[in-house]
Amino acid sequence: MRAIPAVTALAAAAALAPAVAQTPAAALASTAAAGKSSQRPGAAQIRRAVRQAERSRNLWATVNICNTKRNPDVIGIRGQMPALGFKTVLIMDVQIWYLKIKTKKFVPDPAIREHVVLGAATTALHQDGASFRIVPPADLKGQITFSWVLGDKVIGRTSRMTARGIKGVDFADPPGYSRATCSI
């Protein structure tokens, strides 16, 4: 379980950003070897696999924790992504959005994000996410940008905003919890 950094919904200082284990460049460098295979897929196979993954109903983001008794003032964002059928490194970039009072529109808060490297995978569905402690009050949602890396090249990238009603969400509090937004 990751440490939960304390941040405000409108955090501007870099000191308030969640701790990131690796920068995106470091993650690519450290995982490039893991994405290499003795039998590299062809360009057409890569395009098909990425297109299928990007359109998959098994690719999602949801709020799995929202200000509960066990997790007060915490928002949890969880995502799931499919592997491509050949070895790639799976990465999720989790971004928190907050409701701007003046415009009544959600905007991303660049200080509240986390880069999550799931590791190398060939098959199956893979879940992970991040939790953030927020100073109330705040109306929030999340976005996950999913990336598939082969060798040292990002071969696919797509984003999903948090959605409600997702089934099979791991580590939800309470179990089965899945929402698009969170009020703290």
N, C-alpha and C positions, 0 to 999 in steps of 0.2 A: 504494500500500500504506500502511495506517495504521501509526502508531507503536504499539508494543506497550508499554503501561504495566506497571510492576512492581507486583503486588498480592499480598496473602496471601489464602488462601481464606476467611479470617474477617475480612477488612479492615473496620475500623470507621471509620477516619479518612477524611474526604472527600478528603484529599490523596492517598490511595491509589486513588481512583476513576480509571477510564480517562478520558482527555481527550475531551471531547465538542465537536464542531465548533459545534453550535448547540443551544440548549435546544429542547424541543418547541414552545413558543410561538413562538420565533424562526423555527423551521423552517416552521411554518404561515404566519406572516406573510410570510416571504420567498418562499414558494412559492405563496401564494394566487393571485397573478396568473397563474402558470403553469397552474393547474388550471382557469382560466376559459376558456370556449369561446364562440364566437359562437352555436353551436347546442347549448344545454344539454339533456341527456337528461331525459326525464320521470321522475316518481317510480316508476312501475312498471318502467321500464327499469333504473333504478338498483337497485331491490330485487332484480330478477332477476339482474343482473350480479354484485352483491355476494354473493348467496346461492350462485350458481354458483362464484364464486372461493373462497368460504369452504369449500365442499365439494370442491374440486378436489384430485385426486391430485397435481397439479403445485404444490401449496402445501405446503412442507415446511421442516423445520429438521433439521440434522445436525451432528455433530462431524466436521469435515474435517481437523483437525490435533490430534494428541495426543502431546506429549512425544517428538518425533522427533529424530534426529541433527541435522537441519537446523534444527529448531525446538525446542530443549530447554526444558522447563518451560513450554511454551506449549499452550494450548487454543484451537482455532479453531472458531467456530460459523458455519455458512453456511446461508443460507435462500434459498428461491425463492418468488416470488409472481407470479401472472398479472395483467396489466393487464385492465381491464374492458370494453374496446371503445369507450370514450370517454375523453377526456383527464382523468386524475387524477394526483395526486402520490402516489408510493409511498414508504412509510416502514416501516422495520423497527426495533424496539427489542429489542436483544439483551441477555439477562439470564443470568448464570451462577448455577447452583445448586450447593451443596456438600452432601456427606453429613455430617449431624450425628452424631457418634459415639454420644452417649448414646441418642438415639431411633432411630438407624439409618434415618433418613428424610432425603430431600433437601429443603433449604430454600433460598429465594433469598437471595443476598448482595447487598443493595442498593448496596454500594460497587463491585460489579463488573458494569457495564452500559455499553452504548454505544447512542446514538441514531444511526441511519443513514438519511439521506435519499437515496433512489435517484433522485429527480427525477420529472419529468412523463413519462407514457407513455400510449399509447392501446391498443397491441396487444403481443402477445408475452409471453414469460416473462422475468423479471428476477431475477438472483442478486446477492447481496452478503453481507457478514458482517463479523465482527470477530474479532480475535485478542487474547488476554490472556496475559501472562507471570505465572505463578503460583509462589509460594514453596511447595515441596513439604513434607510430603506432602499430597495432597488427592485426594478422589474427587469428580468433577464431572460435570455435564450442563448443558444449556442450554435456554433457552426464547426463542422469538422471537414478539413481538407484531407482527402485520402490520396496517398501516393504509392505507386509501385515502382521499385528501382531494380534495374537489371544491370549488373556490373556497376559502373559509375554513372549510368544514365537513367533519368526519370523517364519511364516509358508510358506512364499514365498518371493523370491527376484529375480529380473531380471533387466537388464539395457538396455537402448536404447540411441544411439547417435542421435544427432539432424538430422532431415530429412526435406526436402523441400516439398512444395505442400500439406501440411496438411490443411484440411478444418475444419471450425468451431473453430478456435483458438481464445479464448477470449483475450481481452486487447492487440491485435496486433497494432503496430504503423508502418505504416498506417493500417487501418482495412483490414483484409485478408492476411496480411504479414506472410509468413512462408518460412524460408530458412534453409539450413543445416549449413551454415557458415556465418561469419560476418567479414568484414574488417573495422577497425577503424583507 
